[in-house]
Amino acid sequence: MSNGETVRRIAKPRLLLGLALTLGLLGGGFLVVRDSSLVAVEDVQVTGLTGPEAGRLSRDLKAAAREMTTLHVDEGALRSIVEPYSVVHGLTVTTDFPHGLRIDVHERTPVAAVQSGSERTLVAGDGTLLRGAARRELAVVTLKTPPVGDRITDQRAGAAIRALAAAPPQLRPKVSRAFFGPAGLTLQLEDGPALRFGGTDRLAAKWLSASRVLADAGSRGATYLDLRSPERPAAGGLEDPLSQTDPEADAQSAATPGVTTPAAPTAPTTP
């Protein structure tokens, strides 16, 4: 064996050992720095929270985050904080080295409260029941039987919830209840007219039409807005109550033999 081959055989294990020692030192150094104050989380931003739970959740998330570093974020600990809140379905965490952390909370926005008997439960726009969520003043959708499971299965209740989910943010809180009446799906505004949607088709167009009519001073005093054909909305209840007829009642009278809409009383003639 030549001297050159002997040197190479001795040098190779030494090189590998040196590399291993270097990597070990670097790894140990990283572990030390990873949890040091040099990268401690100091600036925490929490976004996406609304409603009564927002203040408490934001404080708890920020407090937990400040126990972490930007090189060692415990997302599991953050998720465990929001897990008991049904309005939250997830979060995204991003770091801004060396001291910044951003937590984006993904909420299920409550759009209504379903009620069976005296029990009310908030519900999201996709029909997910938000059990245990803090109460909000939202439109009530009545159920014949208490909801079972995690989602609304009643078809009519689901239709009402979809209509409320499509409502403009400034109008949704003004709806006191949603139900199916003679004109189909109807949304009753608090201190305002009933919005007769009929069905859940063309929801965006119906809400746009409702917004325009409600903003028109000429619609003040209306008891209902017929929005089943959003291009031709009709406001009812503006005439003299004694002479007013309800188009829905007229349609029912025409379809039911022997039923007529009462005529307005006439003034007695002077002999």
Residue pairs with C-beta under 8 A, 6 or more apart in sequence:
33 39
33 71
34 69
34 71
34 72
35 69
35 71
35 72
36 69
38 98
39 69
39 70
39 71
39 97
39 98
39 99
40 66
40 68
40 69
40 99
41 65
41 66
41 67
41 68
41 69
41 70
41 73
41 99
41 100
41 101
42 66
42 99
42 100
43 96
43 99
43 100
43 101
44 61
44 62
44 65
44 66
44 100
44 101
44 102
44 103
45 100
45 101
45 102
45 103
46 57
46 58
46 61
46 62
46 103
46 105
47 102
47 103
47 104
47 105
48 91
48 104
48 105
48 106
48 107
49 57
49 58
49 105
49 107
50 107
50 109
51 87
51 107
51 110
51 133
51 134
51 136
52 134
52 135
52 136
53 85
53 87
53 133
53 134
57 81
57 82
57 85
57 88
57 105
60 81
61 78
61 81
61 82
61 103
61 105
64 74
64 77
64 78
64 81
65 73
65 78
65 101
65 103
68 74
68 77
68 101
70 95
70 96
70 97
70 98
70 99
70 100
70 101
71 97
73 93
73 95
73 101
75 93
78 91
78 93
78 103
79 90
79 91
82 88
82 91
82 105
84 132
85 132
85 133
86 108
86 129
86 130
86 131
86 132
86 133
87 107
87 108
87 109
87 110
87 122
87 124
87 130
87 133
88 105
88 106
88 107
88 108
89 106
89 107
89 108
90 105
90 106
91 103
91 104
91 105
91 106
92 103
92 104
92 106
93 101
93 102
93 103
93 104
94 101
94 102
94 104
95 101
95 102
96 102
108 124
108 125
108 126
108 128
108 130
109 124
109 125
110 122
110 123
110 124
110 130
110 133
110 136
110 138
111 123
111 124
111 125
111 138
111 139
111 161
111 164
111 165
111 167
111 172
112 122
112 123
112 138
112 139
112 140
112 141
112 160
112 161
112 164
112 178
113 120
113 121
113 122
113 123
113 135
113 136
113 138
113 139
113 140
113 141
114 120
114 121
114 123
114 129
114 140
114 141
114 142
114 143
114 147
114 152
114 157
114 161
115 121
115 140
115 141
115 142
115 143
116 142
116 143
116 144
116 145
116 146
116 147
117 146
119 146
120 135
120 140
121 129
121 130
121 131
121 147
122 129
122 130
122 133
122 135
122 136
122 138
123 129
123 130
123 141
123 152
123 161
124 130
124 165
125 161
125 162
125 164
125 165
126 151
126 165
127 151
127 152
127 158
127 161
128 150
128 151
129 147
129 149
129 150
129 151
129 152
137 173
138 164
138 172
138 173
138 175
139 164
139 172
139 175
139 176
139 177
139 178
139 187
140 176
140 177
140 178
141 157
141 160
141 161
141 164
141 177
141 178
141 179
142 177
142 179
143 154
143 157
144 154
147 153
147 154
152 158
152 161
156 180
159 180
159 185
159 199
159 200
160 178
160 179
160 180
160 185
160 187
161 178
162 200
162 203
163 178
163 185
163 187
163 197
163 200
163 203
164 172
164 175
164 178
164 187
166 203
166 204
166 207
167 175
167 187
167 207
168 207
168 211
171 189
171 207
171 210
171 211
171 214
174 189
174 190
174 192
175 187
175 188
175 189
175 190
175 195
176 188
176 189
176 190
177 187
177 188
178 185
178 186
178 187
178 188
179 185
179 186
179 188
180 186
181 194
181 196
182 248
182 249
182 252
183 196
183 198
183 224
183 226
183 228
183 248
184 196
184 197
184 198
184 199
184 228
185 196
185 197
185 198
185 199
185 200
186 194
186 195
186 196
186 197
187 194
187 195
187 197
188 194
188 195
189 195
192 214
193 214
193 219
193 222
193 223
193 224
193 225
193 235
193 236
193 237
194 223
194 224
194 225
195 206
195 210
195 224
195 225
195 227
196 224
196 225
196 226
196 227
196 228
196 248
197 203
197 206
197 227
197 228
198 227
198 228
199 228
202 230
205 230
205 231
206 227
206 230
208 230
209 227
209 230
209 231
209 233
210 225
210 227
210 233
212 233
213 219
213 225
213 233
213 235
214 225
218 235
219 225
219 235
219 238
221 237
221 238
222 235
222 236
222 237
222 238
223 236
223 237
224 235
224 236
224 237
225 233
225 234
225 235
225 236
226 233
226 234
226 235
226 236
226 247
226 248
227 233
234 247
236 244
236 246
236 247
237 244
238 244
240 264
242 264
242 265
243 264
245 261
246 261
249 261
250 261
252 259
253 259
253 260
253 261
